């Protein structure tokens, strides 16, 4: 038996309905109207972001990198603008015990060439002591500059898990913007691509049609075992770590007080 594109029996369970190209183009064009409105609203938000006030702070405060203590001003690398990702850190934990969410963010900007071309520098800050941070950076193969802000007050130190933007005027430094939570998604191209696919991120909170694959806890795919099975248990690592030489299954996440 054959079916036409509009025959309900042609619809596979848990998949979009099958239609002809003209119908698809019509529906796609209707959605495009909403997408363009979303883009324009994003442009308006960016314009408002550029009009926010800023906070001056002491740019001579020292952070620690591969060359030892340096003033925060050095992170600008002579440019006027700086974007940082403030990476959470679990003191004393091995590589597999570090934050999967921050790994998710930091892994997606491993080359800042386009930022540099626009006069913007990029760095990663974390509260871990440098002696712990340095081997982690080497293991992960990160090429962006990392610095320890252990013991440094806000806005350079303090809470982590943020994207933050800074401006330099000579030797004067200013915090201009910061965001956390889902605001950090703008650094993550994988999430943007998943949002374009039929099944999305595969997370339970998403609005999906009846019959779609059942969603799971948020961020379920960010930590897996060696076979790629999602797990928050002791044999899991943040996903990119499995691409690193020497990564092996572990028996503990190594976090202090974490026994699951």
Long-range contacts (C-beta under 8 A, 24 or more apart in sequence): 13-211, 14-211, 14-212, 14-213, 15-198, 16-198, 49-177, 52-176, 52-177, 54-167, 54-174, 54-175, 54-176, 55-155, 55-174, 55-175, 56-172, 56-173, 56-174, 57-155, 57-156, 57-173, 57-174, 57-175, 58-173, 59-168, 59-171, 59-172, 59-173, 60-171, 61-152, 61-153, 61-156, 62-152, 63-125, 63-147, 63-148, 63-149, 63-152, 63-156, 64-130, 64-147, 64-148, 64-150, 65-130, 65-145, 65-146, 65-147, 65-148, 66-134, 70-147, 72-156, 72-173, 73-168, 73-171, 73-173, 75-121, 75-123, 75-145, 75-147, 76-121, 76-166, 76-168, 76-173, 77-121, 79-116, 79-119, 79-120, 79-121, 79-168, 80-119, 80-167, 80-168, 80-169, 81-119, 81-120, 81-121, 81-165, 81-166, 81-167, 81-168, 82-120, 82-121, 82-122, 82-123, 82-165, 82-166, 82-167, 82-168, 83-115, 83-120, 83-121, 83-122, 83-163, 83-164, 83-165, 83-166, 84-122, 84-123, 84-124, 84-125, 84-163, 84-164, 84-165, 84-166, 85-109, 85-122, 85-123, 85-124, 85-125, 85-162, 85-163, 85-184, 85-187, 86-124, 86-125, 86-126, 86-149, 86-159, 86-160, 86-161, 86-162, 86-163, 86-164, 87-124, 87-125, 87-126, 87-146, 87-160, 87-161, 88-126, 88-127, 88-160, 88-161, 89-126, 89-127, 89-128, 89-132, 89-133, 89-160, 90-255, 90-256, 91-128, 91-129, 91-132, 91-256, 92-132, 92-254, 92-256, 93-253, 93-254, 93-255, 93-256, 94-250, 94-254, 95-135, 95-136, 95-139, 95-140, 95-237, 95-241, 96-236, 96-237, 96-238, 96-241, 96-250, 96-253, 96-254, 97-252, 97-253, 97-254, 97-255, 97-258, 98-136, 98-238, 99-161, 99-238, 100-219, 100-222, 100-223, 100-238, 100-239, 101-161, 101-219, 101-222, 102-160, 102-161, 103-140, 103-222, 103-238, 103-239, 103-240, 103-241, 104-188, 104-190, 104-219, 104-222, 104-238, 104-239, 105-163, 105-184, 105-187, 105-188, 106-142, 106-144, 107-140, 107-240, 108-187, 108-188, 108-189, 108-190, 109-144, 109-187, 110-142, 110-143, 110-144, 111-143, 111-144, 112-144, 123-147, 125-149, 125-156, 125-157, 125-160, 126-160, 127-157, 127-160, 139-241, 139-244, 139-246, 140-240, 140-241, 140-244, 141-244, 163-187, 225-249, 232-260, 233-260, 234-260
